[in-house]
Amino acid sequence: MGDITTVDFGTAAERQRAKLADSLEAIAGHIRRGELQFEPRGFVLLLQSEQNPAQFEVLNVGIPTTTDLERAAIAIRTRTHQRI
């Protein structure tokens, strides 16, 4: 029994954050290698709260105008409806 080590894998929230960060690293690799249909100039990152699923955090990087953000919102709605 002396060879047993207690390992702390973190809380569920910490594990979820790590999983999301790993996914973003993979996406960044695709962008860096140019493995995209179009050349991106910016992105909108939408994070949904675990505690309150109706709550979102938005990070806008490189999207210059409100019109472009509105077009992004339309694209999100369109893609979401296509998957259902």
C-alpha positions in Angstrom: 0.0 0.0 0.0 3.0 2.3 0.3 3.3 2.5 -3.4 0.0 4.3 -3.9 0.1 7.9 -4.9 -2.9 10.2 -4.7 -3.2 12.2 -7.9 -5.3 15.4 -8.1 -6.8 15.7 -11.6 -8.4 19.0 -10.7 -12.0 20.0 -10.5 -14.5 19.3 -13.4 -14.3 23.0 -14.3 -10.5 22.9 -14.5 -10.5 19.8 -16.6 -13.1 21.4 -19.0 -11.0 24.6 -19.3 -7.9 22.5 -20.1 -9.9 20.5 -22.8 -11.1 23.8 -24.4 -7.6 25.2 -24.4 -6.3 22.0 -26.1 -9.0 22.4 -28.7 -8.1 26.0 -29.3 -4.4 25.0 -29.7 -5.4 22.5 -32.4 -7.5 25.1 -34.2 -4.6 27.6 -34.0 -2.4 25.0 -35.7 -4.8 24.7 -38.6 -4.8 28.5 -39.0 -1.0 28.7 -38.8 -0.6 25.9 -41.4 -3.2 27.6 -43.7 -5.5 24.7 -43.7 -8.6 26.8 -44.2 -10.8 27.5 -47.2 -10.4 31.3 -46.7 -7.7 33.5 -45.2 -9.0 34.6 -41.8 -8.5 38.1 -40.5 -10.2 37.7 -37.2 -12.4 35.6 -35.0 -15.2 35.6 -32.5 -14.8 33.3 -29.5 -18.1 32.5 -27.8 -17.7 30.8 -24.4 -20.8 29.3 -22.7 -21.1 29.2 -18.9 -21.3 25.8 -17.2 -23.2 27.3 -14.2 -25.6 29.3 -16.3 -26.0 28.0 -19.9 -27.8 31.1 -20.9 -24.7 33.2 -20.1 -22.0 33.7 -22.7 -18.6 35.5 -22.8 -17.5 36.9 -26.2 -14.0 37.6 -27.3 -13.7 39.5 -30.6 -10.3 39.6 -32.2 -9.9 41.4 -35.5 -13.5 41.8 -36.4 -13.6 45.5 -37.3 -17.2 46.5 -37.6 -20.6 45.9 -36.0 -21.8 44.8 -39.5 -19.1 42.1 -39.6 -20.2 40.9 -36.1 -23.8 40.8 -37.2 -22.8 38.7 -40.2 -20.9 36.4 -37.9 -24.1 36.0 -35.7 -26.1 35.1 -38.8 -23.5 32.6 -39.8 -23.7 31.0 -36.4 -27.5 30.8 -36.5 -27.4 29.3 -40.0 -24.9 26.6 -39.1 -26.6 25.8 -35.9 -29.9 25.2 -37.7 -28.3 23.1 -40.3 -27.0 20.6 -37.7 -30.3 20.1 -36.0 
